[in-house]
């Protein structure tokens, strides 16, 4: 699988082809139908990259505007869903950079000491925990912003560390370090869930 891209099939259904064609012609009813068809999947993507549901909704609306504005550039090569997903991710990252400039992102240096304790214990616990989608998204949202974006891009969306570094304006070693710390953070949160369900 090519990095940074979804493994969705490239085959478009007849319904998708009709929707895309209608959107390319600027027809509002087709835009509404496309939005309804992909709302849930794309909202889940935005939610992984945002701080809360309200921010995810704002990102989703902005990203769909970009989808409709740029849909004529979709040539049919590759997954349409993957093409839209990339717009959602890019819009989320733009919002992250804007928040960062405004000083609203989490200071990773402050939380670092809390993520490096009991590493061996968390790695060797080996407990299997069954998480539903809402629980997983909830745990990812608890991650500090830098960890959350690196983890989502690498583990969930298939980006390489080089692509993450280029997108977030960090170096590759920082990307790897933040991924490792995100995993440890999540392991601890999962352990807490395990303790609470005993």
C-alpha positions in Angstrom: 0.0 0.0 0.0 1.3 3.4 -0.9 2.0 5.5 2.2 -0.4 8.2 3.2 -3.2 6.8 1.2 -6.2 4.7 2.1 -6.5 1.1 1.1 -10.0 1.7 -0.2 -10.8 0.1 -3.5 -10.4 2.3 -6.5 -13.7 1.0 -8.0 -16.4 3.7 -7.8 -20.0 2.7 -7.5 -22.5 4.0 -10.1 -24.0 6.1 -7.3 -20.6 7.6 -6.5 -20.0 8.4 -10.1 -23.4 10.2 -10.3 -22.7 12.1 -7.2 -19.2 13.2 -8.3 -20.5 14.3 -11.7 -23.4 16.3 -10.1 -21.0 18.0 -7.7 -18.6 18.8 -10.6 -21.6 20.6 -12.2 -22.1 22.5 -9.0 -25.6 21.0 -8.3 -26.6 21.6 -4.6 -28.7 18.4 -4.3 -25.7 16.3 -5.3 -23.5 18.1 -2.8 -26.0 17.4 -0.1 -26.2 13.7 -1.0 -22.4 13.4 -1.1 -22.2 15.0 2.3 -24.8 12.7 3.8 -23.1 9.7 2.3 -19.6 10.4 3.7 -20.4 12.6 6.7 -19.9 9.9 9.4 -16.6 8.5 8.0 -15.1 12.0 7.4 -16.3 13.3 10.8 -14.5 10.4 12.5 -11.2 11.4 10.7 -11.6 15.1 11.8 -12.4 14.0 15.3 -9.1 12.1 15.6 -7.2 15.3 14.8 -9.2 17.8 16.8 -9.4 18.8 20.4 -13.2 18.4 20.8 -16.4 17.7 18.9 -17.1 21.3 18.2 -13.7 21.8 16.6 -14.1 18.6 14.6 -17.5 19.9 13.2 -15.9 23.2 12.2 -13.0 21.4 10.4 -15.5 19.0 8.7 -17.5 21.9 7.3 -14.4 23.7 6.1 -13.0 20.6 4.5 -16.3 19.7 2.7 -16.3 23.3 1.2 -12.8 22.4 -0.1 -14.0 19.1 -1.4 -16.8 20.8 -3.5 -14.5 23.6 -4.6 -11.8 21.2 -5.8 -13.8 18.2 -6.9 -13.1 18.9 -10.6 -9.5 18.1 -9.8 -10.4 14.5 -8.9 -9.6 12.5 -12.0 -10.9 9.1 -11.0 -7.4 7.8 -10.3 -7.2 6.3 -6.8 -9.9 6.1 -4.2 -12.4 9.0 -4.0 -12.8 8.3 -0.3 -9.1 8.5 0.1 -8.9 11.7 -1.8 -11.6 13.3 0.5 -9.8 11.9 3.5 -6.6 13.6 2.6 -8.5 16.9 2.4 -9.9 16.3 5.8 -6.5 15.6 7.3 -4.9 18.6 5.6 -7.6 20.9 6.8 -7.2 19.5 10.4 -3.4 20.0 10.2 -3.9 23.6 9.0 -6.2 24.2 12.0 -3.5 22.6 14.3 -0.8 24.9 12.9 -3.1 27.9 13.4 -3.8 26.9 17.0 -0.1 26.4 17.5 0.7 29.9 16.3 -2.0 31.3 18.7 -0.4 29.4 21.6 -3.3 27.1 22.2 -1.4 23.8 21.7 -0.2 21.6 24.6 3.4 22.1 25.7 4.9 18.6 25.2 7.8 19.4 27.5 5.4 19.8 30.4 3.8 16.4 30.0 6.9 14.5 29.0 7.9 13.4 32.6 4.5 11.9 33.1 4.8 9.7 29.9 8.2 8.2 30.7 7.4 6.5 34.0 6.8 2.8 34.3 7.5 2.2 30.6 8.7 -1.4 31.2 5.6 -2.2 33.2 3.2 -0.9 30.5 5.1 -2.6 27.7 5.1 -6.0 29.5 1.6 -6.0 30.9 0.3 -7.8 27.8 -3.3 -7.4 28.8 -5.8 -7.7 26.0 -8.4 -4.9 26.1 -11.4 -4.7 23.8 -12.1 -1.1 22.9 -15.0 0.1 20.8 -14.6 2.9 18.3 -15.9 5.6 20.7 -13.5 4.5 23.4 -10.5 4.5 21.0 -11.4 8.0 19.7 -11.8 9.2 23.2 -8.3 8.0 24.2 -6.7 9.5 21.1 -8.4 12.8 21.9 -6.8 12.8 25.3 -3.3 12.8 23.7 -1.4 16.1 23.7 -1.8 17.7 20.3 1.6 16.7 18.9 1.3 13.1 20.0 -2.2 12.9 18.7 -1.4 14.1 15.2 1.7 11.9 14.8 -0.1 8.8 16.2 -3.1 9.4 13.9 -1.1 10.0 10.8 1.3 7.1 11.4 -0.8 4.4 13.0 -4.2 5.1 11.5 -3.6 6.9 8.2 -0.4 5.2 7.0 1.9 8.2 6.6 5.7 7.7 6.9 7.7 9.6 9.5 9.2 11.7 6.6 5.7 12.7 5.4 4.7 13.5 9.0 7.8 15.6 9.5 7.1 17.5 6.3 3.4 18.1 7.2 3.9 19.2 10.8 7.2 21.1 10.3 9.2 18.8 12.7 12.1 16.5 12.1 11.9 12.7 11.7 13.4 11.9 15.1 10.7 14.1 16.7 8.0 12.3 14.8 9.4 8.9 16.0 9.8 10.1 19.6 6.3 11.5 19.7 4.8 8.2 18.2 6.6 6.2 20.9 5.4 8.5 23.7 1.9 8.5 22.3 1.8 4.7 22.4 3.1 4.7 26.0 0.5 7.3 26.9 -2.3 5.2 25.3 -1.0 2.0 27.0 -1.3 3.7 30.4 -4.8 4.9 29.6 -5.8 1.4 28.4 -4.4 0.0 31.7 -6.6 2.4 33.6 -9.6 1.1 31.6 -8.6 -2.5 32.4 -8.3 -1.7 36.2 -11.7 0.0 36.1 -13.4 -3.0 34.5 -12.1 -5.6 36.9 
